[in-house]
Amino acid sequence: MREIEGRCYHAARGFLPHLLAELPDRDRVDGELVTALGPPRRPYWTRNVWLRPLLVEFSSVGEAAKLLRGIQRNWAPLPTRLHRRTALIAEKLPPLPRRPKAFPFDPPGAPMGAFTLLDEHSLLASPDCSSPFPNGEFEFMEDREGPPSRAYRKLWEALVLAGARPGPGERCVDAGASPGGWTWALAGLGAEVIAIDRADLEPRIASLPSVRVMRHDAFTLKPEELGQVDWLLSDVICYPPALLAWISKWLESGLARNFVCTIKMQGEAFDKATTDRFAALPGSRVLHLWHNRHELTWINLERDRLSPPLAWPFPGA
Ligand SMILES: C[S@@+](CC[C@H](N)C(=O)[O-])C[C@H]1O[C@@H](n2cnc3c(N)ncnc32)[C@H](O)[C@@H]1O
């Protein structure tokens, strides 16, 4: 068993070309897993980063499982070749928590590793990964009746990963709120929601007692017009620089404590320059969530602005 100096980056679902473009100096590609030796890189289009890759040699399926189990309990198989042999090793490992989860919940504390076979007798494995979920994947127990869209799942995921969420009575601005999935999720937490959109919200969401609707262009509203808010959230479809300009005003005003915003990419393009500017704001995380599509999620909490954690994906980790 030998440690490899470098990291492996598991591409966000459907975005391997984006990840490859972010890592032109990669050393190998195994399916959707891109390995770059040397110092850590900071690509955005990942679902999971293998933080401590190991090269493990083994003679049999049983020995591979025994070696992995000797390191820790949880291992997510990532079949990139030799699919049957990968499955046989996985069968000999403890079962993974795969059932849909009821929101809210705390992210699992136990380390979640991942492995892939390189050939019949060697595998690449990492006991430490950036995501607490197997290969970055998980599903929520969905509410098929309450929310008017399924967009609420990405807000739920962002709040689970943030380790924080709006509490009862907290003031939230939900920009680009129509038809009302995020607003529904925020109201469900007991928050007071100002739901802003140029389009109407679904009437049953708009009429919830803790929801106030503003039919308006969110970006022409100044922070001072809305006042102090605990959470500023945006799922507005717009060019990333327009969102950054609006967010910058909020940061300057000091009127918003916490932010969760979707950075939506246009067409096939990836606006890396603006994404880098979001990521450079103190205390920021920019993630591709399992429930994101061609978009990234910027999370910025008051807690992290005051003392940025040293773990992935904060700058410096
Ligand atoms: C992806 S949808 C939001 C879905 C919503 N988060 C949900 O959970 O149902 C994006 C919304 O942004 C709104 N939008 C686009 N530009 C806007 C702007 N400048 N101000 C306010 N809303 C805007 C659109 O009308 C659209 O309803």
The ligand as an ORCA input file, in Angstrom:
! r2SCAN-3c Opt
* xyz 0 1
  C     -34.983     28.422    -11.884
  S     -36.313     29.514    -11.628
  C     -36.440     29.510     -9.878
  C     -37.065     28.263     -9.283
  C     -37.360     28.431     -7.815
  N     -36.137     28.588     -7.043
  C     -38.132     27.270     -7.268
  O     -37.636     26.617     -6.339
  O     -39.244     27.023     -7.703
  C     -35.615     31.053    -11.966
  C     -36.530     32.250    -11.769
  O     -35.765     33.431    -11.899
  C     -36.693     34.446    -12.287
  N     -35.950     35.636    -12.699
  C     -35.131     35.806    -13.778
  N     -34.592     37.043    -13.753
  C     -35.057     37.668    -12.635
  C     -34.835     38.933    -12.034
  N     -34.003     39.833    -12.594
  N     -35.482     39.230    -10.884
  C     -36.303     38.320    -10.299
  N     -36.538     37.096    -10.821
  C     -35.926     36.781    -11.977
  C     -37.499     33.759    -13.368
  O     -38.733     34.434    -13.530
  C     -37.664     32.354    -12.780
  O     -38.898     32.231    -12.123
*
